[in-house]
Amino acid sequence: MKKRSELVSKLAYASGDIYGGGAFLIVGLLFLVFLTKVEGLSGTWAGIIIFTGKAWDAVTDPLMGILSDRTRSRMGRRRPYFLIGSVIVLVSWVMLWHSFGITSEAMKIIYYMFAFMFFSTAFTIVMVPYNAILADMTTDYNKRSAFTGTRLSFSAGAAIVCGIVPGMITGSYQNQQTGYLIMGIVFGIFFGMSWISVFFGTWENTRNIEQSGFSFREWFSVLKNRSFRKYVLIFVFSQMAIDITMAIAVFYLGVSLQKDYLFVPSMAAILGVQLIFIMIFSAMAQRTGKKLPGIIAAFVWILANIMIFTFTVKTPDILIISVCALIGIGAAGCNMVSWSILPDISDVDELMTGKRREGLYSGVSTFIRKLSGGVAVGSIGFMLDIVRYDESAVIAGNTEPITYYGIKLIFCLLPVIFLLAMLVVLKGYRLGKSEYSILHSTLETIKKGDLKDEISAEHLLICELVSGMKASEFLACERVQKEPVV
């Protein structure tokens, strides 16, 4: 590890989620609107475009994880992709918001399918190594929580900017296509520069000496890890709740409440509260473990949605903004539990396999994240068609009851269903702070040699519970020699 202050390291590392959090938010808020309102595509076609990108991710994300584990360079396994990706991120982001004069509907559909696939590939190139590198940087439970908290603070701060500024840019141009192009250029540069910061500010301590061959079987081997299976469900359910809320918020405020002017202040309230509570939940995770923030957040969010369901066009604006702000608490806790758990999963895998495969786990997790986001945003497109959403009818004030109540149910009910599912799975997640300490000490003891007598039966039982593997199997596993982790 290079000598540097911990604060500088946290800030440099965290700047990667300017793109990770900001890009996803803009896509979630505006891409469906852009395709339907600006480019004139139907909600169904917009959904198909997004689903196509997610299908492509099924190949690229796990593949990128394996590639980053196999990469050998003087800059490390992960860091070269941050430098290369900075340029690809810029180009792909601009392409996502401009069709370069294409007028044919069929050609637009083909173009935006390609553009979204290219954006997804760019996201994969940088985010898979990024999600993996923290496990390379440190094995300390509290440091991982602290770095994740700083990362999510950057994500929330970027989300505030990305939730407000893109709309200001696009809205300042009479020609919406021009506005979206300018937004694409500005934020493409913004996102690209963040990866240069990550490149110069991160390091890697763990490198496998053994170089095993490429194998697609590894994609599915992660499912043998019991903690990862639990994590996947927690991750998907929490992120689906977030993505559905963000994607349908503009329609809920504009159609069900007929207060589209509240979108910016409501989003500012949600994201501002999220930023504050990420710091609170980060401190809580270091003291009590990573499950409690998720539990508190889910209950607060469910309560907020119950209140929001009772809102009507006559509800005071200040009450709407205040209650919507509670969603920020929910999103902060859900993001905290989702991202802070991931680095610990690779340590369970090392116990099971003797290998460091952070990249593979990151690749599969990134695919799951984008798949859940794609399903959420893409499904909203289909749902809008089902509830007979029609922009011209909304402008004319002739919204059908099925549209009014349908959008309200989507915004209020669907996130609650996913949050309840997350709570059920989170209750059974066993890799807490004390369990991680036992896991890590046991792993270190095993790597020193055949010291079975030094490991208590209680510790072996904990390791069996978090891994889903019998003690006799991971005790017999051949360990890969590594450089020490600090």
N, C-alpha and C positions, 0 to 999 in steps of 0.2 A: 504493500500500500504506500503510495506516495505521501510525503508529509504535507498535510494541509489541514486547515481548521475544519472541525466537524460541521460548522455552520455553512461554510462555503461548499463543502461536499454535499450537504443536504440540498442546498439551493440549486446546485448544478444538476444533481440527479433529478430533483423534482421538476425541473423545467421541461422534461420530456412529456409530462402530462398536461402541458399547455396544449399540445396537439391531441393527446389521448382523450382528454376531457372536452376540449374546445371543439375539435372537429366533429366528434360524435354528437355534441349538442346542436351544432349548426345543421348537420345533416338531419337530426331528429326533428328539429323545429322547422326547417325551411325547405328541405329537399322535396318532400311530398308536395308542399305548397308550390314550389318552383316548377315541378313537372306538370302539375295540374293547372295552375293559374297562369303561369308565364309561358310555358311551352305548349300548353293546350292538350296534354295527354289525359286520358281517363284515369280515374283512381285505380282501376284494375290493371291497366298497363303500367302505371307507376309502381304498383305492388309487384308485378312480374319482374320489372327491372331490378328492384331491390332483392327479390328472391334469387334472381340469377347470380347476382354478386355473392350472395351467401353460399350458393352451391359451389362457386369457384373457391371460396374460402376453405371449403372442406378439404381441398388439395393443398392450397398454398400455406395455410397456417401450420399444420403439423409438419409439413415439409420444411418450412423455415425453421421450426424448432429443432429438427434433427440437423439441419445444415449448420445452425449456430453452435450446436454441441460439437459438431465435427470440424468446425473452422479452426485452422491453425495459422496464426500470423503474429508478428511482433507486437501488434496492438491488442492482441487477445482474441477471444472467441466472439464476443458480442460487439465491441466498440467499433470495428470497421463499418458495420452496417448503419451506425448512426451518421457517419460522415457521408457515405454513399446515399443514404436515404434522404438527407436534407434536400438534395436537388430533386429527387423523384417525388418527394412530398409536395414541393412547390408546383411542379408541372402537372401532377395528377389533380391537385386541388383546383387549378385554373380550369382544366378540362371539364371538371364536374359541373361547372356553372355557366358554360358557354358552348353553344352548338355550332359556332362558326358559320352562320348563314344557312344552315340546313333548314329547308321548309317542308319537305315531305314527312308526313307522320311516320311512315314505315322506317325511313332513314333516321329520323330522330330516335325512334325506339331502339334501333340497332346501335346508334352512336352512344346513347346514354347507358345502354347495357355495357358497352365496352368501357366507357368512362368510369362507370361505377365499379367495374371489375378492376380497372387500373388503380382507382383510388383505394380499393380494398387491398390490392397487392402492395401498394406503397405503405399503407397502414401496417400490413404484416411485416414488411422488411424492417421497420423500425421498432414496432411495439412488441414483437415476439422477443427479440434480444433484450429489450428494455424491461419487460416483465420478468425476465430470467436473471438479470444482472444483480439484483439486490441480494439474492441467495449466494452469489459469488462474492459479493463485497463484505458480508459479515454473517456470522452465525448467532450473534447476540439477539435474543428474543426482544428485549426492550429497544435496542437500536433499530431493529427491523420495524417495530411499531412506530418509532420516532421518524424514521426516514419515510415510511408510508404515510404518516400523518402530514409531513411536509409536502410530500408529493400530492396528496389529495387537497391540501390547501392551495397549491398552485392550480390544480385542476378546477377547484371551485372558483378561484380568482379568475382564471381564464374563462370559466363558464359565465361569470358575470359579464365580462367583456363580450364574449361570443353570443350571449343571449340578448344583448342590447345593441351593440355597434353594427353587426351585419344588417339588421333591420333599418338602422339609421342611414346606412350607406345606400341600400337598395331603394329606400323610400325617398331619398333626396334626388332621384333621377326620374324624370317623366317616363323615359323609356326604361322599363323594368329589366330588359335584357342587358342594357348597358350597366345598370346598377348592379346586377348580379355579377357581371364580368369584373367590374372594379372591386367588388367585395372579394371575388376569387383571387385577384392579384394581390390585394393588400394582406389578406389572411394567409395566402400561400407563402409570402415572404416571411410573415410573422411565425408561421409554423416551421418553416424550413430552418430559420435561425435558431429555434429552440434546440434542434438536434445537434447543432454545432456546439452549443453549451454543454449538452449531455456528453458528447464525445470527449471534450477536454476535462470534464469534471468527474468522470467515473473511473473505476479501476476494477481489476479482476484478480482475485487471490487463488481461485481454485481452477486447476486445469487437469484434465485426465491425461496421464501419460499413455495409457492404452488407447489405441485408435481402432475401434471396431468398425466393421463395414456398415454401409447404409442398409436399413431394413424397414420396410413398410409395416412389419409386424409390431414395431415399437409404437406405432400410432395407438394400437389397442391395448398394449401392455399396461398403460397407465391405469386402466380400469381395474386392475388387480389390487390397486391401492385403495383400501377402505376409506381412508381420510379424503382421498381425492374424489371418490364417488359421492361422498357427502358434500364436499366442497362444490362440486359441479351443480348439484341441485340448489344449494344456497345461492350460488352465483347467478344461475339462470333465473330463479324466482325473484331475487332482489332486483336484478337489472331489467327484467321484463316490466316490473312495476314502475321503475324509473322511466324507461323508454316510452311506454304507453302514455304515461302522464305528460311527458314533454311533447310527444307527437300530437296529442289530441287537445292540448291546452288552448291553442289558438282557436280551434273550432268550438270548444266548450264556451269560452268567454264570448266569442263573436256570435254564436248561434243560440246556445241554451240560455245564456244570460243577456245576450244582445248588448254586450259591453266590450267590444273589441279594443277600445281605447285603454282597457285595464291590462292588456297583455304585457306591455313593457314594465309597468310598476309591479305587477304580480310576479313576473319572472325575476325582477330585481330583488324583490322581497324573498323569494324562494332561494335564490342563489346567494344572497347576502347572509341569510340565516344558515345556509349550508356551510358557508365558509367559516362562520363562527363555531358551529358545532363540530366541524371536522377537528378543530384544535381541541375542543373539549373531549370529544370521543377518543382522540389520539392519546391524551393524557390518561383517560379512563382505561384504555386498553393496556397501557403500560403498567397500571396498578392492579387491575382485576382480571385481565385477559381480554380476548377479542370478541367473545360472544355477547357480553352484556350490552355494548353499544348497539348491536344489531337488534337485540330484543327490545330495548327502550325505543329505538327509532321506529320499529314496526308498529308498536302500540300507539305511539303519537300520530303516525301517519294514518292509521286506520281510524282513529278518533277524528282527525281532520277531515277525512273523506266522508265520514258519516255526517258531519256538520255541513260540508259542501253540498251534499246531496239535497239538503233542505233549502238551498239558496234559490231565489227567483230573480226576475228582472227588477223587483222592487227592493232587493237586499242592498243596504248601504255599501258604497264602494269601499270604504275603509274597513268594513267587516270582512268583505271578500278578500282584500289584500292581506289582512291580518291572519285569517285562517289559512289562506294559501301558503303563507310564510311557514306554517308548521310542516308543510311538505318538505321544506328544506332540512328540518331536523331528521325526517325520515330518510331522505336521500343521503344525508351525511353519514348516518349510521349504517345504512345498507352498503354504501361504497366502502366504508371503513372495514366492515367485516369481510366484504368480497375480496379486496385487494391485499389486506394485511395477512390473511391466512395463506395466500399462495406461496410465499417463500418457504414456509414451514413444510409444505407438502413434499418438496424435493428432498428434505432430510429424511422423511419417512421412506421415500423411494431409495435413498442410499442405504438405509437399513435393510431393505428388501433385496436390492440388486448389487450393492457394492459400487454403484456408479453415480456420478453427478450428471443428471439429465434435466437441469433447470430449463434448458431451451425447449425440450420436448414438451414438458408440462406447460410452459408458457405458450407454446404454439397451439396446443390443444385448448388451453384456456382462452386464448385470443380468438380462436375460431368460435368457441362457445359464446364468447361475449358478442362477437359480430353477428353470429347466427341469431341470438336472442334479440339483438337490436333490429336485425333485418326482419325477423318474424313479427316483432312488435310494430315497426313502422309500416312494413308491407301489409300486415293484417289491417291496419287502420285504413289503408286505401280501399281494401275490399269491404270493410265495414261501412265506410262512408257511402259506397255504392248501395249496400244492403239497406241502409237507413234513408236512402234516396236524397243524399246531400246534393244540392244544386246551388252553385255560387250565384247564379243570376236570380234565383228565387230568394236567396238570403238578402241580396242587395235590394230587391223589390219589396222585401218585408212579407213575403208569402211562404214562409217556412212551414212545411208540413209537420203535424204533431209527431209523426214517427221519426222525423229528423231531430226535432227538439229533444224528445225523451231518449232517443237512441244514443245521441252523442253524450247526453248526461249520464246514462248508464255506463257507457264505455269509459268515461273519465273517472267516475266514482267507484264503480263496482269491480272492474277488472283488476286494478292495482290491489284492492283489498284481498281478492282471491289469491293473488300471487304472494302477498305479504303473509297471509295465514299459512300458506304452504311452506314459505321460508322458515317461519317460526317452528313448525313441526320438525323440519329437518335439522334446524339449528339446535334444537333440544337434544338431539342424539349425536351431535358432533363432539368428539372426545379429546381432540388435540388442543387442550387449554395450556395455560402458562406452566403449571406444575408438570403436566404430562410431557410438554416439550422439553423441559429441563431433564426429566428422566430419560426421554428418548435420546437427547444429545449426549448425556453422560454415558448411557449404555452403548451408543454408537462408537464413542471415543474409546471405551474400554475394549470393545470387540476388535477395533482396528489395531489395537496394540498387540493382539495375539490371542491365543486360545485361553481366555481367562474366564471361563464359564462360572467358576466358583466365586468370582468377585461380583457377579451380578445376582441380585436377589430375585427370588421367585416373583415378588410383587412387581419389580421393575420389568421383568420379562412379560408378565401379564399385561401391563400397560402397553408395552411395545406390540404385543399381539393384538390388543384392542384397536390401536390406531392404524396398524398396517393391514390387519386381516390375514396375517401370515403366522404360521406356527413358529414358535421360538427355535425349534430344531432346524428349521429351514434357513432363517436369517443368520443363525449362529454358524451354519456351515457355509454361508455364502463367501465366495472369494472376494476380498477387498481390493479395490483399485488404489494404487498409491497416488497421493496428491500432494501438492504444495500446501503448507499449513494455511488455515483460514484465521484471520484476526478480526 
